[in-house]
């Protein structure tokens, strides 16, 4: 692997590797090995692995007794309160041809995913049409859905699309209004969310990737590169390349390929010497979450998506919280449970990497128990059917607030 001077000058081969699911898995395993050797912040209790698998399987059978499980994606949150908002959205756009309908749905889901980072325990959204209140991921999903329908993300307020002009003009006031933010109803990381939408507006001005300055043009770019059969890893790479520049304060690399923002990738201070890329730990959680969320509209447009099982699990606080709350992971120093931790801290890097590592193992055991192959029952279904919900259920059992077991400092761009 290449050396890393201070300004991260990586070879193109190194960049390709670090922006791949293989690197996420390799570096997650490196953190596991590091931890097993007695290093870092966590203890691993392998005797709690099978009870964790059993709990996930129990949740799958409870939530989806017919085992007919969709991919883990933003579309599930749009169905909060048993209201099929995706079906309603399709009816609004029924006159569009399949590819334009896909672009519009991708405009919606890409912007919604970028607004998805943790809301905090005190915030909720009340939907005018149903008078139902939703919190956390469901609330963020429903609020972002209505924000999109308002037309505020487009230069033309009467259109259901997002484009560079509309996204570039989104303000904190807009998010506060559409997400019903007040001093009594605070939302974590509003400024960070606005920065992501504004950054998305700048990113889609690249007409080589986004011909009409719309996020949904990512489908046109993918078709131009891969035809009508698109590998899931190619969708991820298009997301990382197309939207990577929007992430604030992240590691960057410069070479003959230009300057690339490495996104959800972090440098662990003790994993390897700091001048080697073995010190880097890629996660790409939100980008993979977005990738999973792009698949449904592409399939509906008649495209084929292959190799979904190549993507990894999502290192976020529900999946990671499951491991801690089930006792599979514990902190060597219990005082660290209450200490506030930033995403770039070694503790959070280790927690997230161990989450990726164990999600693969849990996924394999779930597939084996259900008698299905990774292709038949990819990790995206294990996440949706089991681990994410299991993490939420046990968090509620352990803490009335259902907060994650660790104290995360969120800026609205990671968790």
Number of C-alpha atoms within 10 A of each C-alpha: 10 14 15 17 12 9 10 17 18 23 17 14 10 14 16 12 14 23 22 21 21 15 18 26 22 17 24 25 17 20 24 23 13 15 18 14 10 12 15 18 18 22 18 20 14 11 10 14 18 13 14 20 21 15 17 25 23 16 20 25 13 13 16 15 12 9 14 11 18 17 21 22 23 22 22 19 22 25 16 18 14 9 12 14 18 16 12 11 17 15 11 12 17 11 10 13 10 16 19 17 22 25 24 24 23 27 24 24 26 24 24 25 22 23 25 23 24 21 22 18 16 13 21 23 22 16 14 9 6 9 9 12 15 19 18 19 22 21 24 26 26 25 25 24 21 15 20 23 17 16 17 22 27 23 17 14 15 11 15 20 25 30 25 25 19 20 25 21 16 20 17 13 13 15 20 16 12 17 24 17 19 11 7 9 15 18 23 20 19 22 16 21 23 23 23 24 25 20 20 28 26 19 23 26 18 15 13 11 22 21 16 15 22 28 31 29 24 23 26 17 19 18 14 11 12 12 12 17 15 20 16 22 21 18 23 23 19 19 20 24 17 20 22 22 20 21 19 14 8 15 17 17 19 15 13 9 11 7 12 17 20 21 26 22 21 20 20 21 12 12 21 13 14 17 14 16 19 19 18 23 26 26 30 24 22 23 24 25 24 23 25 21 22 28 22 19 21 22 14 13 18 13 18 15 18 15 14 21 18 17 22 24 29 27 26 21 22 25 25 27 27 27 27 22 18 19 19 20 23 18 18 14 10 11 8 14 15 11 12 11 17 16 18 14 13 19 19 20 24 23 27 25 27 26 27 27 23 20 24 16 14 24 24 19 16 23 21 13 12 11 10 13 13 19 13 12 24 22 28 24 23 27 25 20 27 28 31 22 19 26 25 18 15 18 22 14 11 13 11 8 12 16 18 25 19 20 15 19 15 19 17 23 23 21 18
